[in-house]
Amino acid sequence: MEASSAQWLPKEEGFREICGLLEQQISHSSSSADKSQIWQQLQQYSQFPDFNNYLAFIFAHAEGKSVETRQAAGLLLKNNLRTEYKSMAPVNQQYIKSELLPCMGAADRHIRSTVGTIISVVVQLGGVLGWPELLQALVNCLDSNDINHMEGAMDALSKICEDIPQVLDSDVPGLAERPISIFLPRLYKFFQSPHASLRKLSLGSVNQYIMLMPTALYVSMEQYLQGLFVLAHDPASEVRKLVCAAFVQLIEVRPSFLEPHLGNVIEYMLQVNKDNDDEVALEACEFWSAYCDAQLPPEKLREFLPRLVPVLLSNMVYADDDESIVDAEEDGSLPDRDQDLKPRFHSSRFHGSDNVEDDDDDIVNVWNLRKCSAAALDILSNVFGDEILPTLMPIVQANLSTAGDAAWKEREAAVLALGAIGEGCIHGLYPHLSEIVTFLIPLLDDKFPLIRSISCWTLSRFSKFILQSIGHQKGYEQFDNVLMGLLRRILDPNKRVQEAACSAFATMEEEAAEELAPRLEIILQHLMCAFGKYQRRNLRIVYDAIGTLADAVGGALNQPVYLDILMPPLIAKWQQLSNSDKDIFPLLECFTSIAQALGTGFSQFAEPVFQRCISIIQTQQVAKVDPVSAGVQYDKEFIVCCLDLLAGLAEGLGSGIESLVSQSNLRDLLLHCCMDDASDVRQSAFALFGDLARVCPVHLHPRLSEFLDVATKQLNAPNRRETLSVANNACWAIGELAVKVRQEVSPIVLTVISCLVPILKHAEELNKSLVENSAITLGRVAWVCPEIVAPHMEHFMQSWCTALSMIRDDVEKEDAFRGLCAVVKVNPSGALGSLVFLCKAIASWHEIRSEDLHNDVCQVLHGYKQMLRNGAWDQCMSALEPPVKDKLSKYQV
């Protein structure tokens, strides 16, 4: 096989062999062993430089062969081109391209569709510049009036628009205008084609450009909108779906284009939201959330609410074929299959004020018309508040009171609706909430599992209210009834109900906190009973509920009677799981919360937990380099979870962890983790480093300078936005270490300052927590080494004081102010230019609890008052707002 310089032609024998292999490959009678052998033979053929020419020839010309065989050749060609196109001889590239273009007009639809896919791949790899004939061929086919040619070209063009839209919106040498300008008028024309396939492909192609908004689309926007209105009632549901998608994207990207037509668009969306085709209705339903997010004037939508709300409510009723209805029948004693387990993500430990909250409201992750309608109702209730209640409540009440098994889906949707408006309409619902909760409690025992599960969720949406009412007898009884109801549901035989009940209970725990203490025994009995009977997937949620409980009640958990219920099953599970079993992650997280809650009470369980974390980290560090000798595949999540559990131990046991650390190689393992290439490993490593610095700094001593060096490097990481959490934890850890080892940080003080000052100066564009930690660490370093910091203070005094004034009163803020006072004493003139900011920072305290710090602050203020003669002090005071002056009066200045 070789290509001559003349037009390439296949050899009969090669043609026959390759066709034979393709026929065997697609034949149903070939066994999988045969197929892998055929695959290997095809791989051997692909060593020949013109193998892809054969595939192109078979695809384009093998008229005597089946369409399936030709398609198989085309798909193999497409996959080969992905990896080989750029390294192919230009003559072979040219041959293949010349064979593809005529196939756009093939009589067979499958051939046309396959060639569209191959053409798109060639354009992805070589652009349109490398294939000038393509644009002309597309235009000729689109203008041909032959349905096969028009559809073939449209198929190829739509795939190019979907995969690489930007190539058509770029300048092409030799063309007066960009390709998109040539194609758009032809696409608009197809909006009116009698062939549904052309209407669908042309509209889908234009929609791909809404985000990019090329000039050609911008200037022809009115024509596009008129085209959308013409297609709005298209008989083909695929086309109506694309019309809805276009309006949703336009309102997200360029709402101003729709403003003149808003009334008509809303009216249309309302109609299509009731479309018989669920996919069209779902696409239309996305519009309401998009409208609210676009911050368009709410009054345009207000007049439609009485008609929109009922549509959303009726779409919230389960469809008969909803997979949840099928799932809901599943028995809780059936083991989970691996594919039932959603991937889980452990979020690394974070020291600071605003770690991102995870949104765990939704229970199952398939997006459908029901969920989209509930989300739209939620957003509308947040925009319009109680205005939607007069329309909504009569329908909800009517549906809740429908009797009989046949109407269970309507009752379920009414409960979902109450939960969806639970935030936005809380004021209007408030007078009736007690009744609503009283009504929902019995539904926890309904005979339909999906009513039981949705009632759990809706009650959790009202948990704030349920807890506010706890002060009086009736409110406490209601809280107790909800609590007991959820605990009963945690032991439900149905998996969906178990999941909803555990999630709702975890939400309740966060709200209730120490209010749960009197009921701890019964709560633990239920949770540990669930722990014994749940399958793997829901077991993770029980771990979460136990961890949340420990966070909520804290030290109250530290009673033998509670620990006897809680710990034995967890320890049994801990012994049963191997070091490489991912099911250990949620257990490690659960132990982290328990260790922090029990404090020194955890010491009786600490040693085996500590040792195991060390050995898992060690094994994983070996596996990273050599999985064979480690006997496990590397997975950094094991390291992250173990570092976080060790940090929980350090926080819980305090200096009690010292004996464990001293007998281990944790110091060296930890330094290694602080230098890991994965940012989440470094993030957790610095959190642990800071916790150890606090409770047993002496064990970090031998490698102190290395730790400080690595931590400082994290602060000036060039891509700080990606590694922000690492910088945040490293910054906090340096401060913790500084107050313990004091003068020993002096070698790195200037480097640390040079990294922290830019953070403080760009505070408004950075994460709040990083800014706070930077201000505190700068203060702690200044406190232990004032004479090194003081000469530089005028460069950062103003932004430092601004950051300090944002921090809430606590021990860390006290340390920072000790540093502030220390540097001012060494170099008083360094703060003269920022005196107003210094006063505001001092005024930000509600109360300085530490007497010596209070005296230091007094001295600083009085020192400046004496320094500034001739009215200069009064001038400074007059620049302060009255509340700031009031606050300073307690220092007698």
N, C-alpha and C positions, 0 to 999 in steps of 0.2 A: 504494500500500500504506500504510494507516495503521490504528492500533488505535483503535476507538471505545471509549467507556466501557462499552458493553454487552458481553456475552460475545463474545470475538473469534471471527471465522469466516474461513476462508481464501477467497480469490477463485479461481474455477475455473481462470482463465488462469495465475495464479501457481503454483498447485498443479501444473498440467500441465507448465509449463516446468521447474520445479525437479525434478520426478520424471524428466523427460526427460534432464536433465543428469546426475542421479545414475545413471540406467540406462546412459548412455554411459560414465560414469566407471568403472563396474565391469565394463563389457563387455570381453571378451578381445580383440575384434576392433579396439578403438580403438588407434591407434599412440600412441607416447609424445608426439609433437607434438600429436595431438588432445587427449590427456589434459591437457597443460599449458594448452591453450586452454580446455578445460572448467573447469579449476581457476580460471583467470582470471575466467571468467564467474561462477562460484560466488562468487568474492571480490567481484565487483561487486554481486551480489545482497545480500551481507552488509552493504552500506551501509544497506539498508532496516531500520528499527527492528524490524519484526516478522518478519524472515527466519527467526530461530530458532523463532518460533511455527509457521511453515510446516514446519520440520524436525520439530518435536515432533508436529505433526498427522499428517505423512506416516508417522512412526515408529509412532504409536499407532493410526491409523485407516485407512491405505491398504490395506484388506483385498484389493483387487483387484490390488495390485502384488506383485512377488516379495518373499520374505523378505529376499533380499540387498539389494534397493533400500531396504527399510525399515531394515535394519541400517546401511546406508551413511548414511542420514539421521540415525540415532541417533549414529553415531560422529562425524559432522561436528558435530552438536549438542554432543556432549561436548567436542570440541576448542574450539568457539567459546565455550562456557560458561567454560572455564578462563580465557580472557582477558577476556570481556565481562560475565560474570554480575554482578559488583559494580556495574557502571555501567548495567545495564539498568533500564528503567522497571519499578517494582514490579508493575504490572498484568501485564506480560509475564512477569516471574518467576513470578507466581502462576499464570498460564495454563499455563506449561510444567510446573510442579510438579504441577498438577492432572491433566495428561495422563499424567504418568509413573506415578503410583501404580497405576492400574488395570492397567498393563502388567506389573506383578509377577506377575499370574495368567495371563498370556498362554499360549495353548495351545502356541506354538512355543518350544522351548528357547533358540534363538538370541536371540529377542526378550527373553526373561526375563534372559538373561545380560547382554545389552547394557544393559537398563534398570538392572540392579544397578550397573554401572560408572558410568552417568550419575548415579544417585542418590548414589553415594559422592562424586563430584566436587562435587555441589551441597552436600552436608553439609560437605565440606572448606572450601568457600568461605563458606557461610552458617551453619554450625553446626546443631544440632538446635533451638535456640531459635527460629530463623527459619522453622521448618517443623514446627509442633506436630502437624499431621495425619499426618506420617510415622510417628511412634512408634506411634500408634493403628493405622495401616494395617498396619505390620509385625506388631503383636500379633494383629490380626484374621486376617491371612493365616496366621501360624504356628499359630493355634488352629483353622484352618478344616477340617482333615482332608482338604482337597483337595490332591492331590500337586502340581499346578501352582502353586497359591498358596503352599503351604508351601516349595516349592523356590525359587520366585521371591523370596520374602521372605528366605529363608535365604541366597540368593546375594547380595542387596543387603546384608544384615546382615554377612555374612562379609567383604565388601569394606570396609565401614565399620570393622570390627574390625581389618582388616589395615592400612588406610591411616591411620586417625585414632582408635585405640582410646580415647584419653583423653576424647573427647567424650561417650562413653556412661558414663564414670565421673565425671560432674560434676553439680552440682545444677541442676535445671530448675524454674523457678518454676511453681507449680501442680501439681507432681508430689510426692507424699509421699516417694518414694524415688528414688534415682538410676536412670537407664535400665538400667544393667548389672544391677541387682537384679531388674528386671522380666524381663530376657531370660535370665539364667542358668538359672533352673529350667526354662525352655522348652528351652534348649540341652541341659541334662542329659537331659531327656525324650527328645530326638531321638537320644541315644546308643543308644537301644534301638529306633529306627525300623527297619522292615523294608527301607527304601530306603537303599542304600549311599550315594547322593548326600547325603542328609540327615545320615547318621552322619558322613560326611567333613566336610561344611561346618560342622556344629555343633562337632565336636571341634577343627577348625582355628581356629574363632572363639574358643573358650575358651582355647586355647593362646596366643593373642595377649596374654592378660592375665597370664601367669605373671610377666613382667618387672615389670609395673606393680603387680601384686598388690593389686587393690582390696579393700576390706573384704568385699564380697559374696563374693568368691572365697575369701578367707582363712577366713571363718566356715563356708563350705560345702566346705572342702578334703576332708573324709572322703568326701563324696558324689562329688566329682570323682575322687578316687583309686579309689573303688569302680567308677565308670564306666569308668575306664581299664582296670581289671582285666577288666571285662566285655568291652571292645572288644579286649583283648589278642590274641585269636585270631580276629579278624574275617576273614571270607573275602576282603574287599577289601584288596588290598595297600596302597592309598593310606591306608586307615584304620590298618593296622598301622604304617605309616611315621610317622603322626602320633602314635600311642601312644608309639613310641620317642622321637620328638622331645620329647614332653611330659616323659618321664622324664629325658632329658638336660638339658632346661632347668630342671626342678625341682632336679636335683642341683647345677646351677650356681648357682641363685638362692636356693633355700630347702631345703638338704639335710636340715634338721631334720624336715620333713614326711615324708620318705621313710624316716627312720631306723627307725621301728617295722616297716617293710615291706621293709627292705633285702634280706633273704634271698630273698624272693619276687621282688623286682625284678631282682636279679642273675641268679637262675635263669631268669627270663623273657628277659632281655637275651641271656643265653648261648644260649638256644634260637633267638631271632630273628636272632642273629648268623649263623645258618646258613640263613636264609630263602632260598627259591628266587628271590625277587625281590631283585636286587642293591641296589636303592635302599633297601629295607627293611633289608637287612643292613648297608648303609653307615650308615644313621641309628642302628642299634643299636650299631655299632662305635664311634661317637663317645662312647658312654657310658663306656668304660674310661678314656679320657684325662680326661673330665670328673670321674669319680669320684676319680681321683688328685689332680686340681687342687683338688677341694673339701676336701682334707685330712680326709676321713672316715677312721675307724679302718681301717688296712690289714687287720687280722685278719679283718674281715668278708669281704674279697675273697680272702684267702689260701687258704681251703679250696677255692675254685673254680679256682685256677690250673691244676691238672692237667687240667681239662677246657677251660679258656679258651685256654691257650697253643696246643694243637693246632688249635683253630678259627681263631685268628689266622693260624697258619702256613698252613693250607690256603687261607685267603682272600688270602694274599699271592701266590699263584700267578697269573700273568697270565690274565685272561679271554681267550677266543679272539678276541673282537671289540675288545680294547683298542687304542685308536688308536696306542699306541706300537709295537705289532707291525707295523702298516701302515707307520708312519713309518720303522721300523727298516730297511725294505727300500730306503729312498731312497738314491740314489747321491750320493756326496760331490761329484761334479763338476757336479751340477745347480745352477744359480744359485738363491739364495733369492728368494722373492717378498716384496713389501713386508709382506704380512700375517704372514710368518713371523718378522718382527723384533719382539721384545718391546720395549716402551718401556724405556729405560734411565734411571737417575737418578744424577747425579753428586752426591756429598755434598761440600759445601763444606769447605775447609780449616779445621781446628780445632786450637787450641793448648791442650793440657791433658792431664789424666791419664785421663779416662774417656770418650772418644768412643764412641758406641754401635757395637757390632760388628754387622755384617750377617750374617744367617743364610743361608748359601748352600748348605745341605746338599742341598736337593731340586733335582732336575735339571729336570723338566718340570712345568708348573704346573697340571695338571688333577687335581682332587681326586677320588679314586675309592676303592673298597673296598680295593684293594691298598695304596695309600699310607696310608689311614686305619689299616689293620691294622698296618702297619709302624710308624706313629707310636705306636699303642697299645702295641706290643711294646717300643718304645724307652722310653716312660714307665714301663711296668710294670717294666722292667729297672732303671730308676733308683730305683723305690720298693722293689722286692723283691730287687734285686741277684741274687746267685748262687742264691737259692732257686728261680729258674725253670729253672736249667740241667738238673737231673735229668729234667724233663719235655721240655725243648726239644732238648737235644743229641742224644738217640737219633733223633729225627725228622729233625733237620738232617743227621746223619751218614747216615741211611738214604737221604734224598733226594739227597745229594751223590754217593752211590755208585750211584744208578740209572744204568744204561747205556742207550744207544740214543737216537736222535734224538727219539723220541716223548716222552721224559721231560725234554726240555730246560727246560720251564717250571718243573718241580719243582726241578731243579738250580739254576736262576736264583733262585727264591724262597728256597732254602736259603742262598745267598750273601747275599741281601738281609737275611735274618734275622741272620746273623753280624754284618753291619754295624750293624743296628738295635740289637743288644745290646752293641755295641763299647764304649760308655761305661759303662752300668750294671753289666755283669757282668765288668768288666775283671779283678777279683781272681780270680774263678773260672776265667776263661779264661787268666790269665797263664801258668800252667805249660805250657799247650798252644799259646801264641801262635806260637811259632817254627814248630810243625808246621802251624798254620792258615795262616800266611803262605806257607810252602813249598807248601801245597796250592793256595793261591789264584793263585800266580804263573803256573803253566801255563794257568789259565783266562783269562788276559789274551790268550791266542792261540786261544781256543775258536772253533769254526766259527760259533757263533750270536752275532750282533752284540750282542744284549741281555745275554748272559752276559759278553761282553767288557766292556760298559759298566758293569754292576753290580759286576764284580770290581775295576774301577778305583775305584769309590766305596768299596767295603768296605775295600780296602787303605788308602785315605786315612784311614778311621776309625781304623786302627791305626798311623797314622804316628808318634805319640808313642813307642809301644813299639819300632817299627822303628828309631827313632833312638837310643833308650836303649841298644840292644844293639850300637851301632856300635863300641864300645870293643874288642871281641874279633874275631878273624879271621872266625869264622862269621857273627857279626852284621853285620860290614862287607860280607861277600859277599852276605848277604841284602838289605841296603839297596841294594847295587849292582844286584842282580837286579830289585828292585822299580823302581828308578829307570830302568833300561834298558827294563824292560817297559812302564812308563808312556810313555816316550819313543817306543817303537814304536807304541803305541796312538794317540799324538798324530798319527801319520802314517797312521792307519787310513783306508781309503776311505769308511767309514760316518760320516755326520754325527753320529749319536747317540753313537757311540764317541769321536769326536774331542772332543765337548763334555765327556763324562764324564772323559776322560783329561786334558784341559787343566785342568778344575776340580780333579781329584784331585792333579794335579801342583802346582797353585798351593798347595793345602793342605800338601803335602809340603815345598814350598819354605819356607813360613812356619816349619815345624818345624825344617827342616834348617839354615837360615841359612848360616853360613860353611862348613858341611860340604860345600856344593855347589861351593865354589871349585875343587877339583882337577878337577871334571868340566865346568867351564864351557864348554869348547870344544864338546864333544859335545852338551851341552844346547842351546847357541845354534844349532848346526847344525840340530838337529831343529826348534827353535822357528821358525827363519827359513825352513826348508823348508815347515813348516805355513803360515807367513805367506804364502808364495807360492801355496799351492794351496787354502786355505780359501775358502769363500763368505762373504758379508758377516756373517751372524749369528755364526758361530763365530770369525770374525776378531776380534770383540770380546773373546772369551775368550783368544785368543792374546796380544792386547795386555795383558790382565790378567796372564797368566802371565809375560810379559816384565817388566812393571812390578814384579810381586811378586819376581821373580828379582833385579832391581836393588836392591829394598829389602833382600832377604835377604843378598846378598853384598857390597853397598856398594862400597868402593873397589877390591876385587879385580877389578871389571869394567874398571878403567881400564888396560887393556893393549892395545897396537895390534892384537895378534892377535885379540882378542875384538871390538874396535870395528870391525874390518874385516868381520867376519861380521854384526854387529848393525846398524850404522848405515846402510849403503847402501840396503837394502830399505826401511827406515823413511823415509829421506830421499826415496826415489823416490815412496813413497806420499804423503808430505807435499806433494810438488810436484804430485801428480796430483789431490789433493782441492781443491775450491774453498773459499773462505772462508765459504760459506753451506751447506756440506754437513755434515749432522749426523754423518756417519761420521768427522769429524775429532775429535769429543769423546774417544773412547777413545785416539786417537793422542796428543792433548794430555796426557791423564792419564799415558800411558806415558812420554812425554818428561819429565814432571814427576819421575817416579821415577828415570829415567836421569840427569837433571841433578843430582838430590840425591846419587845414588850416585857419579857420576864426579867431583863437586866441580869443581876447576879444570880437570880433564880435559875438561869439557864445553865449555871456552871456544872450541875450534875450530868448534863447531856453533852457538854461542850467538847470533851476530848475526842470521842470518835468522830464527831462532825468535823472538827478542825483537821484531824489527821486525814480524813477522807478527801476534804477539799484540796489539801496539799498534794495528795497522791493523784487526784484527777488532773490538777494543773500540770504536775510533772509529766504524767503520761501524755497529755495533749501537747506539751512542748516538744516531747520526743516525736510524737506522731506528725508534727508539723514538718519535721526534717525527714523522718523515716517511718512511715506508717507500718511497714512490715514488721520491724522489730518492736514497735509499740503494740502491735496487735489490734490497733483501732484506726479508723479514719479520722483525720483531724477535723474538729469542729470547734471554732472559737467560742461558740455559745457556752460550752462546758466551762471554759476559762472565765468568761464574764460572770456566769451565775455563781461560780465558786468564789471569785474575788468579792462579789457583792455579799455573799453569805459571810465571808471572813470579816468584811467591814461591819455587817450587822452584829457579829460576835464582839468585835472591838467596841462597838457602840454600847452593846448590852452589858458585857462583862467589865468594861473599863480596864483598869490596871490589872484586873483578874486574868486578862488574856496573856499576861507577861510570861508566865511559866510555860505556856504552850508555844509562844513565839520563840522563847530562848532555846527550846529543844528541837527547833525545826530549821529548815533552810528557807523559810519564807522570805527573808530579806533578799536573797539572791534571785529567787523566783520572781519576786515583785519587781525588782529592778529590770529584769528581763521583760516583764509585761509592760512596764512603763515605756519601753522602747519598741513595742510591737508595731507592726505596720498597720494593724487594724485600729481605727480610731475608737471603736467601742471597747476594745480591750484596754487601750490606754486610758479611756475615760474612767472605767471601773478601777483600774490600777491606781490612778491618782486619788480616787475617792478613798481607797483603802490606805494609801500612803498617808493621807491627811488624818484619817482616824487613828492610825498607829502613831503618827507624830504626836497626837494628843494624849494617848494613853501610855505608850511605852517608847518614847523617843530614843532611849538608850540603845535599843536593839537596831536602830537604823544607823547608829553612829559610825561603825566601821566603814560604811560606804556613803557617808553623808554628802561629800562633795559631788559624787556621781549623781545621787538623787537630785540634788539642787540643780546641777547642771542640766539634767534631762528635763526637769520641771520647767526651768526657765526657757528652754528651747520651745516648749509648747506655746509660750505666750506670744512669740513673734512668728508663729506659723503663718506663711504668706496667705494660705487659703483659710483665713480664720473663720469664715462663715460655715465651712463644712466641718471644721474641727472645733467649733465654738464651745461645745460641752467639755471637750478635753482641756481647752485653755481655761475654762471656768473652774474645773476641778483642780487643775495644777496650780492655779492662782490661789485658790482657797488653801490648798495643802502647804504652799510655801509660807503663808501667813501662820498656819497652825504650828509649823515647825519653828518658825522664827521666835514665837513667844516661848517656846520650850528650850531651844538651844542658844537663844539670845546672841551674844557676840560672835558665835561661830558661823552665823550667816554672812558676816561682813564681806567675805570675798565676792559674793554675788550681788550685793546690795545695789550697786550702780547699774548692773545689767538688768536687774529686776525693775528698777525705776524707769530705765529707758524703754522697757516694754509696757509698763503700766500707764505711763503718761499719755501715749497716743490713744490708748483705750478710753481714758477719761476725757480726752479732748474731742473724741468722736462719739461721745456717749449717746447722742440722740439716734445714731443709726445702728447702735449695737444692742445686744440682748441686755435687758435690765439686770439680770443676775450677774453677768460678767462684769458690768460696771460697778455694781455694789461690792462684789468680791475684790475687784481691783482697788477700790477706795479703802476697803478694810485692810487688805494685805499691805498696801502702801503705808497705812497707819501703823500696822504692827511692826513693819520693818523700821519705820521711823522711830518707833518707841524703843526698839532694842539697839539701834545704831544712829541716834539723832545727829551725831557730829558728821556722819557721812552724808546724810540726807539734807541737812539744813542748808548747806551752801547753794543747793539747786532749787530751793523751794519756790522762788518767785516764778519759775517757769510753769509750775503746775498748780499753784495755790488756789487760783480761782476755780478751775474745773474740779479739783479735789474737794473743795468745800461744797460746791454745788452737788456733787455726788453724795457726799456725807449727809447732806440735809435731806436726802430722799430715803435714808435708811431708817427702819423702825428701831425703837429702843431695844437693845439687848446687849449681851456680853461682848459680842464682836464689835459693836459700835463703841462700847466703852474702851476697848483696846485701841481702836482707831483714834479716838480722841486723846488717849494718853500720848500717842505718837504725835498728834497735832500740837498738843501743849509742849511736848519735849522739843520739837524743832523750833517752835516760836521762841522758847526760852534761849535756845542757842543762837538764833538769828532773827531777832524781832523785826529788823527792817525788811526781811524777806517777805513779810506778809502785809506790809503797810499798804501796798497797792491794791490788795484784795480784802481790805478790812471789812467792807460791807458784806462780802460773801462769807467771811469768817463769822461775823455776827449772826447771819442767817443760819449758818450751820449749827451754831450753839443754840439758837432759838428753836431748832427743829426737835430738841429733846422735850418730851413731856415732863420727864423728871429724871435727873441723874441720881441713881440709887447709891452709887459708891461715893462715900464721903470725901475720900482723898481726891477723886477725879473732880468732884464739885469744887473743892478748894483750888485745884489746879486751874480750872476754867476761870474762877473768880480772879486768881492772880493774873492770868493773861489779860483779861478785860481791864483790870485796874492798872496793869502795867502800861497798856496803850493809852488809857485815859491820862496818865501822868506824862507820857511821852508827847502826846499831842496837845501842845499849848495854844494860846491865842485863838481859841474858838474852833480849832481844827477838829477836836473831838465832837463838839456839838454839831458841826457841819456833817460829820460822818453819821451821827445819830439821826439827823433830819432826813437823811437819804433812805431811812428804813421805814417800812410800812408799820402802822400802829400795832398790829398784832405781834410783830417781831419785837418792837420796843417793850411791849407789855411783858413778853417772855423774858427779856433781858433784865427787867427790873428786879427779879429775884436774886441777881448777883450784885445788887446795890450799886449799879453804875447809872 
